[in-house]
Each structure stands twice: as C-alpha cells, then as structure tokens.
Amino acid sequence: MSGTVSDYLLYRLGQWGVRRLYGYPGDGINGILGALGRNSEFQFIQARHEEMAAFMACAHAKFTGEPGVCLATSGPGAIHLLNGLYDAKLDHQPVVAIVGQQKSMGLGGHYQQEVDLPVLFKDVASEYTVMVSHPSAIRHAVDRALRIARAERTVTCIIIPNDVQESPYQRPPQVHGSIHSSVGYSEPRVVPKEQDLRRAAQVLNEGKKVAMLVGAGALNAADEIIEVADLLGAGVAKALLGKEQRVLEGDPKYPASQDLPDFPYARYAESLGLRGIRVDRPEQIVRAWDEALSANKPVVLEAYVDPDVPPLPPHISLEQAKHFAEAIFKGDEKSAGVIKQSIKGMVEQLKPHKS
C-alpha cells in the first residue's frame, strides 16, 4: 500500500482486528496522529494522562479477550505508561504499547527529552521490545508484537522515531536479510494429562465439605464451575483482592493514609452525561441496582458506607483476627464504632433469615 509508515502501522493493526487506540497526544507521535486523522476505521480514545491510557488498554484486554493497544509520545509520555503496563504484565494481559521517539539522526546526542526507550521498556515488555529503524521493518514489528502479546499474555512495545513515522512505507524486498511476516494467531487448546485430572477429581470426591476458591484462571469456565459446584454441593468464592492495614499489621488506623476527600461521584457522573446514583441508606440498595442494571447509558453507583464496619472476610485467619484486635486496643480513633459494628455483624449472622 502507499502512504507513510504510520498509515501502514494502522493498516497492519487493522488486519489484526485492532480498531481502538488509547493514548494521549504529543509531538513525538504526530505522524501517527496524522494517520489516525486520515483513517476512519480507528477510534482514538484520548485519556487524560498516558498512565490512564495504559490502564485502559489493560482493561480492554480483560473485558474483550483481545490485545489492548496504547499510544504515547517520547520521553516523559513513554515513562508515564509504565504503571499501567506493569498492571497488564502482572495480570497476564496482552497489551501492545506504541511509543514515539526523537528523530533517529539525533539519537545518542542528548537531544531534548531523549530517553533510552529500549532500556526503559526492557523489563515491563521483556518478551518483545523493538525500535523500528527502517520503513520496511514496521510490518514484522507489528506482527511480532501482537502475536507475542497474545501467545504469552504479556506486554510488548514498538518504538517508532518520528522521522520514521513520516517516511514513505516500503514493502520488504526479496533480498537476503529481509524479514517477511504474516497476520494471524490461533490459540492452542491446552488439555491436562488424564492422570492429573483423575488426581484432582479424587481430591474433590473425597472431600467432606468442599469449598471452591475461583480465580481469574477460570474466567472462561463459568458453566463448568457451576456444574462442579452443584455436583459437590460446594460453595464458591472469588479471590479477595485486598485486606486492611488493621488486619495485616495490627496497626491502628492512620488517618492520613485512609481518609479520603468527600467527592460527589454520582453528581460528577451526571455532569459528564452519565447516569449517577448515590446510595446512603440500606433500603435504597435494591432500587439502585435495578436502576443501574436497566440504564441505557454507563452508570456510576456511589455507595456511602460506614467506615467503622470492618471489611473482614469470612475466612479470616486466627493471626489476622489477632492483628485486628491489637489495632483496636492500641487506641484506634474509631475503636468504639468498629467494636459496635463488629458485634452487630456477628448478631446478624446468628439471626435466622428467610431463604
């Protein structure tokens, strides 16, 4: 195809099924932004910050199962991506970061905002980081970045100097040293060994009171999880993503680390054209969920909860319970309210409830 390297970048991304880029504008990616303006098939989602763009790409991967792609300028913009990219790496999500760079002829000359980007990204995108130094190289750079991101469920990175972005695209020639690649990836079907399945089944069948703790690995096995739970009469719980400082360390509440400013989330959502719902009494919960789930637009559900209610999971360990008690007796500023709500919670668990 004719056009610039940036035009071909979008063309190749489109062949892989990518239709959305999350990013923030900057001079280091002007060539790519210009190509986006010429291409009606792509949607550029402008974040308020490059870090947020990387988180959005990670969320895209989590919700769609397809690679998320984020875009940032060189130097500081590229650095800002890292936090969101590490989130994707540690959550094993396929994300491709496309990053601008200063003109290739100035690299190594300590040019304004020049950062050694291959070194910067070599940890978070350890499986594949490449700087495109020739117009013909953009094809295999895109193909490998997307294929590796999908196959390894990880982060990959393509760095494109801005003079390369604006250069005319050149098809790889049929000569020695030229790389030719293609579009497409088929996920393998991974099947456990029969002996491992039998051993797992034996553990479950011999259990007297089976409880199932289900994590992200079972994302696409909801029907199977439900069937196994029904056969075993087992309860199912999801992984707990966090615990409180009182439980983990036995320290009383440190207000500076936990007190948050009072922000009107629901009203702010309404000002953006979304649906905002605020709940500050228990009897409002059912109605709020009904409204939220039947809304024809995105909804922000703001729940005003009692900060004295201890967020303790039902499977709290003896050591964690000990730490929680220590925090209270060390002089936690909310100790009276926490004790009151803890007793209230225990009474509620002992009361008979309608099924």
C-alpha positions in Angstrom: 0.0 0.0 0.0 1.0 3.6 -0.5 1.3 6.1 2.3 3.6 6.7 5.3 4.9 4.2 7.9 2.2 5.5 10.2 -0.5 4.8 7.6 0.8 1.2 7.3 1.0 0.8 11.0 -2.7 1.4 11.3 -3.4 -0.8 8.2 -1.5 -3.7 9.8 -3.1 -3.2 13.2 -6.5 -3.3 11.4 -5.6 -6.6 9.8 -5.1 -8.0 13.3 -8.5 -6.8 14.3 -7.5 -3.7 16.3 -9.9 -0.8 16.0 -9.2 1.2 19.1 -6.2 3.0 20.4 -5.9 4.5 23.9 -3.5 7.4 24.3 -2.5 11.0 24.8 -1.2 13.4 22.1 2.3 14.6 21.9 4.9 15.8 19.3 6.7 12.5 19.3 3.7 10.8 17.7 2.5 13.5 15.3 3.0 11.2 12.3 0.7 8.5 13.9 -1.9 11.1 14.9 -1.9 12.4 11.4 -2.6 8.9 10.1 -5.4 8.5 12.6 -7.0 11.6 11.2 -6.9 10.0 7.7 -8.3 6.7 8.8 -12.0 6.4 9.6 -11.8 2.8 10.8 -10.0 3.6 14.0 -11.2 5.1 17.2 -8.7 7.1 19.2 -9.7 7.3 22.9 -7.9 10.2 24.4 -7.1 9.7 28.1 -6.2 12.5 30.5 -2.8 11.0 31.1 -0.6 8.4 29.5 -0.7 6.2 32.6 -4.5 6.1 32.3 -4.2 5.1 28.6 -2.1 2.1 29.6 -4.7 1.1 32.3 -7.5 1.5 29.7 -5.6 -0.8 27.3 -5.2 -3.4 30.0 -9.0 -3.1 30.8 -9.7 -3.5 27.1 -7.8 -6.8 27.1 -9.5 -8.0 30.3 -13.0 -7.3 29.0 -12.7 -8.3 25.4 -10.0 -11.0 25.5 -8.2 -9.2 22.7 -5.0 -7.2 22.9 -5.3 -3.7 24.1 -3.2 -1.0 22.3 -1.9 2.2 23.9 -0.1 5.1 22.3 2.2 7.7 23.9 4.8 10.2 22.9 8.5 10.0 23.6 10.3 10.9 26.8 8.0 11.7 29.7 5.0 10.4 27.9 6.6 7.0 27.4 7.6 6.9 31.1 4.1 7.6 32.2 2.9 4.4 30.5 4.9 2.2 32.9 2.5 1.9 35.8 -0.4 0.7 33.6 1.8 -1.6 31.6 3.1 -3.3 34.8 -0.5 -3.8 35.8 -1.1 -5.6 32.5 2.2 -7.6 32.8 1.4 -8.8 36.3 -2.2 -9.6 35.4 -1.0 -11.5 32.3 -3.0 -9.4 29.9 -2.0 -8.8 26.2 -1.1 -5.2 25.7 0.9 -3.5 23.0 2.5 -0.1 23.7 3.3 2.1 20.7 5.7 4.8 21.6 7.2 7.7 19.7 10.9 8.7 19.8 13.1 11.6 18.7 14.3 11.7 15.2 16.7 8.8 14.6 19.5 11.0 13.4 19.6 12.7 16.8 19.5 9.7 19.0 22.6 9.4 21.2 23.1 13.2 21.1 21.3 14.0 24.4 18.5 15.7 22.5 15.7 17.3 24.4 13.7 14.7 26.3 15.7 11.9 24.8 15.3 8.7 26.8 16.8 5.3 26.1 13.4 3.7 25.5 14.6 0.1 24.7 16.2 0.1 28.1 13.2 1.7 29.8 10.8 -0.9 28.5 13.1 -4.0 28.6 11.6 -5.2 31.9 7.9 -4.5 31.5 8.0 -5.6 27.9 10.7 -8.2 28.3 9.2 -10.6 25.8 9.4 -8.1 22.9 10.6 -4.5 22.6 11.7 -3.2 19.3 12.7 0.2 17.8 11.7 0.5 14.2 14.7 1.9 12.3 13.6 1.3 8.7 10.2 1.8 7.0 10.1 -1.9 5.9 10.5 -3.1 9.5 7.1 -1.8 10.6 5.4 -4.9 9.2 7.2 -7.6 11.2 7.3 -5.3 14.2 3.5 -5.1 14.4 3.1 -8.8 13.6 5.5 -10.0 16.2 4.3 -7.5 18.9 0.7 -8.7 18.6 1.5 -12.4 18.2 3.8 -12.4 21.2 1.4 -10.4 23.3 -1.4 -12.9 22.6 0.6 -16.0 22.8 2.4 -15.1 26.0 -0.4 -12.9 27.5 2.1 -10.2 28.2 3.2 -6.6 27.3 5.1 -5.8 24.1 6.4 -2.5 22.9 7.0 -0.9 19.5 9.2 2.3 19.4 9.0 4.5 16.3 11.2 7.6 15.8 9.1 10.4 14.5 11.1 10.7 11.2 10.4 7.0 10.5 6.7 7.6 11.3 6.5 10.2 8.5 8.7 8.3 6.0 7.0 6.6 2.9 6.3 2.9 3.7 8.4 0.5 1.8 7.4 -3.1 1.3 10.2 -5.6 2.5 12.3 -6.5 -0.6 13.0 -10.1 -1.6 16.7 -9.9 -0.6 18.9 -11.6 2.0 18.4 -10.1 5.4 14.8 -9.0 4.8 12.1 -10.3 7.2 8.7 -11.3 5.9 5.8 -12.0 8.3 2.1 -12.6 8.2 -1.1 -11.8 10.1 -2.8 -14.3 12.3 -2.6 -16.3 15.5 -4.5 -19.4 16.6 -4.6 -20.1 20.3 -3.6 -23.7 21.3 -6.1 -25.9 23.1 -4.3 -26.8 26.3 -5.5 -30.1 27.8 -4.2 -31.5 31.1 -2.9 -35.0 31.4 -5.5 -37.6 32.3 -3.6 -38.6 35.4 -3.7 -35.0 36.6 -7.4 -34.8 36.0 -8.0 -38.0 37.9 -5.9 -36.9 40.8 -7.9 -33.6 41.0 -11.2 -35.5 40.8 -10.1 -37.8 43.6 -9.3 -34.8 45.9 -12.8 -33.3 45.2 -14.7 -36.6 45.5 -13.0 -37.4 48.8 -13.8 -34.0 50.3 -16.5 -33.8 53.0 -17.2 -30.1 52.9 -15.8 -28.8 49.7 -15.2 -25.0 49.2 -14.1 -23.6 45.8 -11.9 -20.5 45.6 -12.1 -19.4 42.0 -9.6 -17.0 40.4 -9.1 -15.4 37.0 -7.8 -18.7 35.5 -11.4 -19.9 35.4 -12.7 -16.8 33.5 -14.0 -18.8 30.6 -15.1 -21.9 32.5 -18.2 -20.5 34.3 -20.5 -23.3 33.2 -18.0 -26.0 34.3 -17.5 -24.3 37.7 -21.3 -24.2 38.3 -21.7 -27.8 37.3 -18.9 -29.0 39.6 -20.2 -26.9 42.5 -23.7 -28.4 42.0 -22.4 -32.0 41.9 -20.3 -31.5 45.1 -22.7 -29.2 46.9 -19.8 -26.8 47.2 -19.8 -23.1 48.0 -17.9 -20.9 45.5 -15.9 -17.7 46.5 -13.7 -15.5 44.4 -10.2 -14.4 45.3 -10.1 -11.5 47.8 -8.1 -8.6 46.2 -7.1 -6.8 49.3 -7.2 -6.6 53.1 -7.0 -3.7 55.5 -3.9 -2.4 57.4 -5.5 -3.3 60.8 -5.8 -7.0 59.8 -2.4 -7.4 58.2 -0.1 -5.4 60.6 -2.1 -4.9 63.8 -1.7 -1.1 63.5 -4.4 1.3 64.4 -5.9 3.4 61.7 -3.5 6.1 60.3 -5.9 8.8 59.1 -3.5 10.4 56.6 -3.3 7.2 54.7 -7.0 6.2 54.7 -9.2 9.4 55.0 -10.3 10.5 51.6 -11.8 13.8 50.4 -15.6 13.9 50.1 -16.1 13.9 46.4 -19.6 13.8 44.8 -19.0 10.9 42.3 -22.6 10.5 41.3 -23.2 14.2 40.7 -19.9 14.4 38.7 -21.0 11.4 36.6 -24.3 13.3 35.8 -22.3 16.4 34.7 -20.5 14.2 32.2 -23.7 12.8 30.7 -23.6 9.5 32.5 -26.2 8.2 35.0 -25.2 8.8 38.6 -26.8 7.0 41.5 -26.0 7.6 45.2 -26.9 5.2 48.0 -26.6 6.3 51.6 -29.3 4.1 53.3 -29.6 0.3 53.2 -33.2 0.4 51.9 -32.0 2.2 48.7 -29.8 -0.7 47.6 -32.3 -2.8 45.7 -33.8 0.2 43.8 -30.3 1.5 43.0 -29.2 -1.8 41.5 -32.5 -2.1 39.5 -31.9 1.4 38.1 -28.3 0.8 37.3 -28.8 -2.5 35.5 -31.7 -1.2 33.4 -30.0 2.1 32.4 -29.3 2.8 28.8 -26.0 4.5 29.4 -22.9 4.0 31.6 -23.7 4.2 35.3 -21.6 5.3 38.3 -23.1 3.8 41.5 -21.8 5.7 44.5 -22.3 3.8 47.9 -21.8 5.9 51.1 -20.8 3.2 53.6 -20.0 3.2 57.3 -16.2 3.4 57.6 -16.4 1.7 61.0 -17.6 -1.6 59.5 -14.6 -3.8 59.5 -14.0 -5.3 56.0 -13.2 -8.8 57.3 -13.6 -11.8 55.0 -15.4 -14.9 56.4 -12.2 -16.9 56.1 -10.0 -14.6 58.2 -7.1 -16.4 59.8 -6.5 -16.6 63.6 -3.4 -14.4 63.2 -5.3 -11.8 61.2 -8.1 -11.7 63.8 -5.4 -11.2 66.5 -3.9 -8.3 64.5 -7.3 -6.7 64.2 -7.9 -6.9 67.9 -4.4 -5.4 68.6 -5.1 -2.5 66.3 -8.3 -1.7 68.3 -6.7 -1.9 71.7 -3.7 0.2 70.6 -6.0 3.2 70.5 -7.6 3.2 67.1 -9.5 6.5 66.8 -12.6 4.6 65.6 -12.4 1.8 68.1 -15.8 2.3 69.7 -17.6 2.4 66.3 -15.7 -0.6 65.0 -16.5 -2.7 68.1 -20.2 -1.7 67.8 -20.4 -2.7 64.1 -18.4 -5.9 64.7 -20.9 -7.0 67.3 -23.8 -6.0 65.1 -22.4 -8.1 62.3 -22.0 -11.2 64.5 -25.6 -10.8 65.7 -26.8 -10.6 62.1 -25.0 -13.8 61.2 -26.7 -15.6 64.1 -30.2 -14.4 63.4 -32.5 -16.6 61.3 -33.0 -15.3 57.8 -35.5 -16.2 55.1 -34.1 -18.2 52.2 
